[in-house]
Amino acid sequence: MTQVTELTPKQAYKKMQEDQDILFLDVRSCAEYKFVGHALGSLLVPWMDEPEWDINARFCHSVSALLVDRFNPLETDIILICRSGSRSLAAGKALIKKGFKQVAHIRSGFEGDLDALKQRSGINGWCYDDLPWEQC
């Protein structure tokens, strides 16, 4: 069985620069995407969202809908990002289970791991690597 590939933020960014057909999905909540900020070029498809924080039962369907015009949607390269890599890995496993074959996630996410002061963006992550992002 295919597994979710792990990428660093810089590896993911380089891959997306080389291949404009990659589907780049942010799987965080709507609030995180809007108020914390998001990577440029990412599309929001929450894996979990407020107020209940239940797993989005339509996640895989939503991803499939974004790929409806592709020749072979299950072969599309997909890169997932969340806050720190946990949700994107879980979402990636769900996509693999549904038959998607080229799924990767950014292992340190948008904000990265907690540091000694329990703060993010000081050790790793998309923001730490100073990759393009915006805040609405």
Secondary structure in CASP SS format (residue, H / E / C, confidence):
PFRMAT SS
TARGET T0000
AUTHOR 0000-0000-0000
METHOD secondary structure of the structure
MODEL  1
M C 1.00
T C 1.00
Q C 1.00
V C 1.00
T E 1.00
E E 1.00
L E 1.00
T C 1.00
P H 1.00
K H 1.00
Q H 1.00
A H 1.00
Y H 1.00
K H 1.00
K H 1.00
M H 1.00
Q H 1.00
E H 1.00
D C 1.00
Q C 1.00
D C 1.00
I C 1.00
L E 1.00
F E 1.00
L E 1.00
D E 1.00
V C 1.00
R C 1.00
S C 1.00
C H 1.00
A H 1.00
E H 1.00
Y H 1.00
K H 1.00
F H 1.00
V H 1.00
G C 1.00
H E 1.00
A E 1.00
L C 1.00
G C 1.00
S C 1.00
L E 1.00
L E 1.00
V C 1.00
P C 1.00
W C 1.00
M E 1.00
D C 1.00
E C 1.00
P C 1.00
E C 1.00
W C 1.00
D C 1.00
I E 1.00
N C 1.00
A C 1.00
R C 1.00
F H 1.00
C H 1.00
H H 1.00
S H 1.00
V H 1.00
S H 1.00
A H 1.00
L H 1.00
L C 1.00
V C 1.00
D C 1.00
R C 1.00
F C 1.00
N C 1.00
P H 1.00
L H 1.00
E H 1.00
T C 1.00
D E 1.00
I E 1.00
I E 1.00
L E 1.00
I E 1.00
C C 1.00
R C 1.00
S C 1.00
G C 1.00
S H 1.00
R H 1.00
S H 1.00
L H 1.00
A H 1.00
A H 1.00
G H 1.00
K H 1.00
A H 1.00
L H 1.00
I H 1.00
K H 1.00
K C 1.00
G C 1.00
F C 1.00
K C 1.00
Q E 1.00
V E 1.00
A E 1.00
H E 1.00
I E 1.00
R C 1.00
S C 1.00
G C 1.00
F C 1.00
E C 1.00
G C 1.00
D C 1.00
L C 1.00
D C 1.00
A C 1.00
L C 1.00
K C 1.00
Q C 1.00
R C 1.00
S C 1.00
G C 1.00
I C 1.00
N C 1.00
G C 1.00
W C 1.00
C C 1.00
Y C 1.00
D C 1.00
D C 1.00
L C 1.00
P C 1.00
W E 1.00
E E 1.00
Q C 1.00
C C 1.00
END
